[in-house]
Amino acid sequence: MEIKDWFLKVVRDNYANFEGRARRKEYWMFMLAQFILFLALFIVSAIFYAISSTLGGLIYGIIGLLSLALVIPGLAVTVRRLHDTNKSGWFILVSLIPFVGGIYLLYLEILEGDKGPNQYGPDPKAEENGSSHPFNQSQDPFGSSQSNNPFGSSQTPNSSSTPPADNDPFA
């Protein structure tokens, strides 16, 4: 996926979705796209402002409307990112603590998410990797359905658990 796709996934598909989990890549790609968008708009507005203060003011107004429109998806993706680290969305308020709060929130956003499902939903990386990935399977990667008892069993095996007869033509 390109940076545009990650941005549209947050803005279009999950605009005000505060439930579920967002992986690191989704969060940071959205933040990068938002940064690039605002940087480009500020450069354009500075050029237009040099030509005409009315044109520059118009672009600054567009930047203001765009920043208001992106507040909710920014909060939503941050809350879903915190959910991926198994923290409540209310941990976003820790950034209000002077000096240390923003650093701790940044640490939580950089932290790798929980492997496997947690109380906020399934692992978003497991959905991407699919069920064919060996670490996402419920059985071992070699496909054996036998028990993992290395010492064997003292009970006699059932006829349903015995392997089929070998049809070797050279036996």
C-alpha positions in Angstrom: 0.0 0.0 0.0 1.1 3.5 -0.7 1.1 6.4 1.7 -2.1 7.7 -0.1 -3.8 4.4 0.6 -2.9 4.5 4.3 -4.2 8.1 4.6 -7.5 7.3 2.8 -7.9 4.2 5.0 -7.9 6.4 8.1 -9.9 9.3 6.7 -12.4 7.5 4.5 -12.8 4.1 6.0 -12.3 4.8 9.7 -13.1 8.6 10.0 -14.6 8.4 13.5 -13.9 4.8 14.4 -12.6 4.7 17.9 -12.9 0.9 18.3 -10.5 -1.8 17.2 -6.8 -1.6 16.7 -4.4 0.3 14.4 -1.0 -1.1 13.7 2.1 1.1 13.8 2.4 1.4 10.1 -1.2 2.7 9.7 -0.7 5.3 12.4 2.7 6.6 11.3 1.8 6.6 7.6 -1.3 8.7 8.4 0.9 11.1 10.4 3.5 11.3 7.6 0.8 11.9 5.0 -0.7 14.6 7.2 2.7 16.3 7.7 3.5 16.2 4.0 0.0 17.6 3.1 0.3 20.5 5.5 3.9 21.2 4.5 2.9 21.4 0.9 -0.1 23.7 1.7 2.1 26.0 3.8 4.6 26.3 1.0 1.8 27.1 -1.5 0.3 29.6 0.8 3.6 31.3 1.4 4.1 31.6 -2.4 0.5 32.9 -2.9 0.9 35.3 0.0 4.0 36.8 -1.7 1.9 37.4 -4.8 -1.2 38.6 -3.0 -2.2 38.7 0.6 -5.8 37.8 -0.3 -4.7 34.6 -2.0 -2.4 33.7 0.9 -5.2 34.3 3.4 -7.5 32.1 1.3 -5.0 29.2 1.4 -4.5 29.8 5.2 -8.3 29.5 5.6 -8.3 26.2 3.6 -5.5 25.0 5.9 -7.6 25.8 8.9 -10.6 24.0 7.6 -8.5 21.0 6.7 -6.9 20.9 10.1 -10.4 20.9 11.7 -11.5 18.1 9.4 -8.5 16.0 10.3 -8.8 16.3 14.1 -11.3 13.5 14.5 -9.5 10.9 12.3 -6.3 11.9 14.0 -7.8 11.2 17.5 -9.4 8.0 16.3 -6.3 6.5 14.8 -4.4 7.5 18.0 -7.0 5.8 20.2 -6.9 2.7 18.0 -3.0 2.7 18.2 -3.3 2.8 22.0 -5.7 -0.1 21.8 -3.1 -2.1 19.8 -0.7 -1.7 22.8 -3.6 -2.8 25.1 -4.1 0.6 26.6 -7.3 2.5 27.0 -8.0 5.3 24.6 -8.1 7.6 27.6 -4.3 7.3 27.8 -4.3 10.1 25.1 -5.0 12.5 28.0 -1.5 11.6 29.4 -0.1 14.0 26.8 -1.6 16.9 28.9 1.0 16.2 31.6 3.8 18.8 31.0 7.1 17.5 29.6 6.7 13.8 30.4 3.2 13.2 29.1 4.0 13.8 25.4 7.1 11.7 25.7 5.2 8.8 27.3 2.5 9.0 24.6 5.1 8.9 21.9 6.6 5.8 23.6 3.2 4.1 23.5 2.8 5.0 19.8 6.2 3.6 18.9 5.7 0.5 21.0 4.9 -2.7 19.1 1.4 -3.9 19.5 0.2 -7.0 21.3 0.6 -10.2 19.4 -2.7 -12.0 19.0 -6.1 -10.7 20.0 -6.5 -8.5 23.1 -9.6 -6.9 24.7 -9.9 -4.4 21.9 -10.0 -6.8 19.0 -7.9 -9.1 16.8 -4.3 -8.5 15.8 -4.3 -6.3 12.7 -1.0 -7.9 11.6 -2.4 -11.4 11.8 -5.2 -10.3 9.4 -2.7 -9.0 7.0 -0.5 -12.1 7.1 -3.5 -14.4 6.7 -4.0 -17.9 8.0 -1.3 -19.4 5.8 1.4 -17.8 7.9 2.8 -20.5 10.2 2.7 -18.5 13.4 -1.0 -17.7 12.9 -2.1 -21.3 12.7 -3.7 -23.1 15.6 -1.6 -26.2 14.9 2.1 -26.6 14.5 3.6 -25.5 11.1 4.3 -29.0 10.0 0.6 -29.9 10.0 0.8 -32.8 12.4 -2.3 -33.3 14.4 -0.7 -35.7 16.8 -0.2 -34.8 20.5 3.0 -33.2 21.5 3.7 -35.7 24.3 7.4 -36.7 23.8 7.1 -39.7 26.0 4.2 -41.3 24.2 1.0 -42.5 25.7 0.4 -45.4 28.0 -3.1 -45.8 26.5 -3.7 -47.8 23.4 -4.5 -45.5 20.4 -8.0 -45.4 18.9 -8.5 -46.8 15.5 -9.5 -43.4 14.3 -6.1 -41.9 15.3 -4.0 -44.6 13.6 -2.4 -43.6 10.4 -3.7 -45.1 7.2 -1.9 -48.2 5.9 1.1 -47.7 3.7 0.4 -48.6 0.1 4.0 -49.0 -0.9 4.1 -51.2 -4.1 7.7 -52.4 -3.3 7.0 -53.7 0.2 
